[in-house]
Amino acid sequence: MRTAVVVVPVLTIAAAIGLTAYQLHRSRAVARADRVSPPECGVRRDDLPPAQRAAAVATIKPPPAKQAPPTYAAPVGGQFLTEWNDLLIGKGDGPPMLFVLGAGDLNGRYEWRMPRVARVMAEELAAVLDDGCTAGCSPAADAARTAAHAYLDGDVEVGIAKTRAWDTDDAGITNHMHRLAMRSRAGAITVDVTCTCASWTVGMRMWNDVTACDATLRDKGRVLATYQPRVRAMSDKESIEEPMDSYDQIVALPGGAMLVTETGWEYSGDNVTTPARKTVPRTGPHWR
């Protein structure tokens, strides 16, 4: 009888210990499962315990970032149209500096300027073609692109800068013309730069001085491309020219193909009846 009295309490205690151990094991397994599960629908992540909140953040992937489309609010490359604006684009009263120099100064004290113009135009030509050919381009465009980079990587020899001045008549308006020209060479690749400035009077003591530069790229004398960066204006022949922050970067290829990269800004208003204001960036490269 005494043995039975002792055995019953021992069995009771053992059963209680086993039940307690099972409940602890089950609660730990549930906790581990909860830690790797994202929060249920309708439960805010901030309401979870810190450990569950960190696990939920780690298991929920953020949406992929959207890649912004390219903008063309500034000229592609930017070497010629920005660095040389003050030298070659008319600003203020008078022709740009390079057009008032004689051949002696242009090939003497300022002899570094025209070769520099040729180089930055070649750099910009290469940049415009690189940008326009991101989705592929024609053999003619690829040949011009390759030659432009070969010129930039080569040992460039510089020729003599030449000047010319003459007058023309445009419907009774006298245009005073100035031209600068120079050839540079890197092996078989040549770059011919020609810049012109047309000046004419508008009313009393007011002048327009409008410039344009072209760079012709050749390989062994064969034309590969002509680069024509142009600054758009907001006025006509009978008023003061007002250059806009708007550009056409044109690459003309043999056979008539043309890459026109529209950079800068579009404008609203004609600046006559309504003020001209910038609206949106221009739309970049177009093959024509």
Secondary structure, DSSP 4 states (H G I P E B T S, - for coil): -HHHHHHHHHHHHHHHHHHHHHHHHHHHHHHHHHHTSPPPTT--GGGS-HHHHHHHHHHSPPPPPPPPPP-BSS-SS-HHHHHTHHHHS--SSS--GGGG--HHHHTTTTTTHHHHHHHHHHHHHHHHHHHHTTT---HHHHHHHHHHHHHHHS--EE---EEEEEEEEETTEEEEEEEEEEEEEETTEEEEEEEEEEEEE-STT-EEEEEEEEEEEEETTEEEEEEEEEEEES--TTS---EEEEEEEEEE-GGG-EEEEEEEEEEES-SSSS--EEEEEB-EEEE-
